[in-house]
Amino acid sequence: MLGVIDIEKAQDMAYQQGMDLVLVADNPQNPVARIMDYSKFQFEQSKREREARKNQKKINVKEVQIKLTTEEHDFNVKARNAHRFLKNDDRVKVVIRFRGREMAYQNQGYEVMQEFAEACEGLGKIDRPPLMEGRHMVMYLAPLSDKEKKEYAASQAEDLEGPLAEE
């Protein structure tokens, strides 16, 4: 903290120390500058950004396609695939394609989507509800966080204890 100093004097001070004069706040009434090694500052900032990128988690979106008339076994296979994706912390995009006259039965598509969401209830939650996009109905499921998984397991344990306690 050197207070108010003339620009030329500040530049001379920075030059004598072998550093740079960097404008921190470009306020017309009260500009603030700092004497620092700017290349070192840039290097440290890029290092912090690389570290932040390394710690970021990349979210993959896996797709599961079902039909309005998918039979129970095939439906269960698709649900198992979605379970595997959700366990790997990937988002799941569930797609129903309507062909021809199936467009008249969109309400059945919502029911199938709801059934699929219930099949994945322990591992994922609805991130984006089912919506029609042209001839496709699309819904996104997101993996549950660890906290949500524990809460779900606790609620399931309570459900199991209820009927046993009454008998």
C-alpha positions, 0 to 999 in steps of 0.5 A: 500500500503506497497510496496515490502515486504518479504513473511514471513514478509507479512505472519506475518503481516496477522497473527497478524491482524487475516487475510489471505494473498491472492495472487491477481496477480500472475506475476513472476516479480511483484507478488501482495498480499493483506491482507484480511479476505478471508472467508468474501470475499468469502461470499460477492462474493457468495452473489453478485452471488446469487443476480445477479442470482435472477435478471436474467430473465429465457427465456422459449421456447414455441413450436407451430406446424403447417402443410403445409396445416393448414387451416385459422382458425387453423392458427389463433388459433396457431397465437393467442397462439404465441401472448400469449407466446410472451406477456409473454416474451417467445420465440416461436419455430414454426415448420412445419413437412413435411410428405411424398411427402410434402418434394417436397414443401419446398418453400411453407413452407417458405411462411407459415413461413413468413405468421406466422411471419407477423401474430406475427409482433406486438409482436415478431420478427424473431430471427432465420429464417426458416431452414430445420432440417431433415423433420422439418422446424424450425423458432424462434420468439423472443418477442419485447423489450419495445422500439421496441414495441413503435417504432412499435406502432408509425409506425402503427399510421403513416400508419393510418394517411397517408390515412386519411390525403389524403382524 
